[in-house]
Amino acid sequence: MALPEVAYKDNPPVTDEALNALFTDAWPGDSPRDFQMVLSRSLGYVCAYVGDRLVGFVNVAWDGGLHAFLLDTTVRPDMRRRGIGRQLVCRACNLARRAGAEWLHVDYVPEYKSFYVSCGFRETQAGLINLQGQENSEQGIAVDAEGGAPEG
């Protein structure tokens, strides 16, 4: 059986309905969200389609300067292991490069390390704070009532 032809598009019109359907299929427990607000602030994004069906997506956020950030790399479970994710990341790299970014960052959980290394990323150390979790002061970081670090 021949593999279906996959078409990749940079920054195509894409609906919240299509993206939420993709994320629901790919990430059990994912909650619907407003992607349009996110995409309007992104450097760009790449979608993968088989016919009219959205089968893959990646978002490229940025700081407005030299740093871009890969977010939400997603491929439908029935379409994985066909090179779609790698092609999405490759196109996202080119999109960021054309926009003038010099660095493309990605965060991932350990089980995705080999995928991102195979895409050309090198492992680095980074930090992360879950802002939906405990208050920072409970994590040893002093914050004032407005969320900023107190003076002194």
C-alpha positions in Angstrom: 0.0 0.0 0.0 1.4 3.4 -1.0 1.9 6.0 1.6 -0.4 9.0 1.1 1.2 12.2 -0.3 1.8 14.8 2.3 1.7 18.5 1.5 3.5 21.0 3.7 2.4 24.6 3.9 4.0 27.6 5.7 1.5 29.8 7.5 -1.7 28.6 5.8 -5.1 29.6 7.0 -6.0 27.0 9.6 -8.9 26.9 12.0 -9.1 26.3 15.7 -11.4 23.4 14.9 -8.7 21.7 12.7 -5.9 22.3 15.2 -8.0 21.2 18.2 -9.0 18.0 16.4 -5.3 17.3 15.6 -4.2 18.0 19.2 -7.0 15.9 20.7 -6.0 12.9 18.5 -2.3 13.4 19.2 -2.3 14.3 22.9 -4.8 12.5 25.1 -6.3 14.8 27.6 -5.5 18.0 25.6 -8.1 20.7 26.1 -9.5 22.9 23.2 -7.8 26.3 23.0 -7.7 29.5 21.0 -4.9 28.9 18.5 -5.6 32.1 16.5 -4.4 34.3 19.4 -1.1 32.3 19.5 -0.6 32.1 15.7 -1.2 35.9 15.4 1.9 36.4 17.6 4.1 33.7 16.1 7.0 34.1 13.7 5.3 31.4 11.7 4.0 27.9 11.6 4.0 24.9 9.4 1.1 22.5 8.7 1.1 19.1 7.0 -1.9 17.9 5.1 -3.0 14.7 3.4 -5.7 16.0 1.1 -7.7 18.5 3.3 -6.9 16.6 6.5 -4.5 18.3 8.9 -2.0 15.6 10.0 0.9 17.7 11.4 1.8 21.1 12.9 4.6 23.0 14.4 4.7 26.6 15.7 7.7 28.9 15.7 7.5 31.6 18.4 10.2 34.3 18.7 11.6 37.1 20.7 11.5 39.6 17.8 15.2 39.3 17.3 17.8 36.5 17.1 16.0 33.7 19.0 13.1 31.5 17.8 11.4 28.7 19.7 9.9 25.5 18.4 6.6 24.7 20.0 3.8 22.2 19.7 5.4 19.8 17.2 2.5 17.4 16.6 1.7 14.6 14.2 -1.5 12.5 14.2 -0.7 9.1 15.7 -1.7 7.2 12.6 0.7 9.2 10.5 3.8 9.0 12.8 7.1 7.3 11.8 6.8 8.5 8.2 9.2 11.5 8.4 6.4 14.1 8.8 7.6 15.5 12.1 11.2 15.8 10.8 10.0 17.6 7.7 7.9 20.0 9.8 10.9 20.8 12.0 13.1 21.2 8.9 10.7 23.7 7.3 10.3 25.5 10.7 14.1 25.9 10.8 14.1 27.4 7.3 11.2 29.7 8.2 13.1 31.0 11.3 16.3 31.4 9.3 14.7 33.4 6.5 13.2 35.7 9.2 16.6 36.5 10.5 16.7 34.3 13.6 20.1 32.9 14.5 19.1 30.4 17.1 16.2 28.0 17.2 15.4 26.6 20.7 13.3 23.6 21.6 12.3 22.1 25.0 11.4 18.4 25.1 10.8 15.6 27.5 13.5 12.8 27.5 11.5 10.4 25.4 11.7 12.9 22.4 15.4 13.5 22.7 16.4 11.2 19.9 13.9 12.8 17.6 15.1 16.3 18.1 18.8 15.2 18.0 18.1 13.5 14.7 16.7 16.9 13.5 20.0 18.6 14.2 19.4 20.0 17.7 22.1 19.6 20.3 21.3 19.0 23.9 21.7 22.0 26.2 20.8 22.8 29.8 17.8 25.0 30.4 15.5 26.0 33.2 11.8 25.8 33.5 9.2 27.1 36.0 5.6 25.8 35.9 3.6 29.0 36.4 0.4 27.1 36.9 1.9 25.2 39.8 2.9 26.4 43.3 3.6 30.0 44.0 7.2 30.9 43.3 7.8 31.8 47.0 7.2 28.2 47.9 9.9 27.2 45.5 12.5 29.4 47.2 12.0 32.4 45.0 10.8 35.5 46.8 8.0 37.4 45.0 5.9 40.4 46.0 2.1 40.7 45.8 2.3 41.8 42.1 4.6 38.8 41.2 7.8 40.7 41.0 11.0 40.2 43.0 11.0 42.5 46.1 13.6 45.2 46.3 16.7 44.6 48.4 
